[in-house]
Amino acid sequence: MHIDEDLLVRVMKAHGITSKTGAVAFALREVDRRTTLKRLAETNLGLSEKEILTAFDDSYNVIELRAAETPGATAKLPEPKPVTYAKKPRSRR
């Protein structure tokens, strides 16, 4: 089996892997994980449309939860911006 040594070293360094075998195993698991996620996304996780719409609690607020986990942070929510559908001017470069 021929494996690009430079690529292998970059993967090992980027992920803190100490062996070539570990790097190959990691890469195979990552490809398998991505394939599984893609398949689940294509099948809507096996949920009906109604189940997807009710899958999340309306009171769930990720911003408040993150603020609660951060020492000294406040749970102030950003002001919602009005939605506009007008065309924005393009910048000239």
C-alpha positions as CSV (number, residue, x, y, z in Angstrom):
1,M,0.0,0.0,0.0
2,H,1.4,3.4,-0.9
3,I,0.4,6.4,1.2
4,D,1.5,10.0,0.7
5,E,4.0,10.5,3.5
6,D,3.6,14.3,3.6
7,L,-0.2,14.0,3.9
8,L,0.2,11.3,6.6
9,V,2.6,13.5,8.6
10,R,0.2,16.5,8.3
11,V,-2.7,14.4,9.5
12,M,-0.7,13.0,12.4
13,K,0.4,16.5,13.5
14,A,-3.0,18.1,13.1
15,H,-4.7,15.5,15.3
16,G,-1.9,14.5,17.7
17,I,-1.6,11.0,16.4
18,T,1.7,9.3,17.1
19,S,1.6,6.4,14.7
20,K,1.0,5.8,11.0
21,T,-1.4,3.0,11.8
22,G,-3.3,5.3,14.1
23,A,-3.5,8.0,11.4
24,V,-4.8,5.5,8.8
25,A,-7.4,4.2,11.3
26,F,-8.4,7.7,12.2
27,A,-8.9,8.6,8.5
28,L,-11.0,5.5,7.9
29,R,-13.2,6.3,10.9
30,E,-13.6,9.9,9.8
31,V,-14.6,8.9,6.3
32,D,-17.1,6.3,7.7
33,R,-18.5,9.0,10.1
34,R,-19.0,11.5,7.2
35,T,-20.7,8.8,5.1
36,T,-23.0,8.0,8.0
37,L,-23.9,11.6,8.6
38,K,-24.6,12.1,4.9
39,R,-26.9,9.1,4.8
40,L,-28.7,10.3,7.9
41,A,-29.2,13.8,6.4
42,E,-30.5,12.3,3.2
43,T,-33.1,10.3,5.1
44,N,-34.1,13.1,7.5
45,L,-32.7,11.0,10.3
46,G,-35.6,8.6,9.7
47,L,-38.1,11.2,11.0
48,S,-41.4,12.3,9.5
49,E,-41.8,16.0,8.7
50,K,-44.0,16.4,11.7
51,E,-41.4,14.7,14.0
52,I,-38.7,17.0,12.6
53,L,-40.8,20.1,13.3
54,T,-41.4,19.0,16.9
55,A,-37.9,17.5,17.6
56,F,-36.7,20.6,19.5
57,D,-38.0,22.2,22.6
58,D,-39.3,25.8,21.9
59,S,-37.7,27.0,25.1
60,Y,-34.3,25.8,24.1
61,N,-31.9,28.7,23.7
62,V,-28.3,28.0,22.9
63,I,-27.2,31.6,23.6
64,E,-28.5,31.5,27.1
65,L,-27.0,28.1,27.8
66,R,-23.6,29.2,26.5
67,A,-23.7,32.4,28.6
68,A,-24.6,30.3,31.6
69,E,-21.5,28.1,31.1
70,T,-19.2,31.1,30.6
71,P,-18.0,32.7,33.9
72,G,-18.9,36.4,34.1
73,A,-21.0,36.3,30.9
74,T,-24.6,37.6,30.8
75,A,-27.4,35.9,29.0
76,K,-28.4,39.0,27.0
77,L,-29.8,38.1,23.7
78,P,-29.0,40.2,20.6
79,E,-31.7,42.4,19.2
80,P,-33.4,40.7,16.2
81,K,-32.7,42.4,12.9
82,P,-35.6,43.1,10.6
83,V,-35.6,40.9,7.5
84,T,-35.3,42.8,4.2
85,Y,-35.5,41.4,0.8
86,A,-34.2,44.5,-1.0
87,K,-31.1,44.1,-3.2
88,K,-27.9,45.3,-1.6
89,P,-25.5,47.3,-3.6
90,R,-22.5,45.4,-4.8
91,S,-19.1,46.6,-3.8
92,R,-16.7,47.6,-6.5
93,R,-13.2,46.4,-6.2
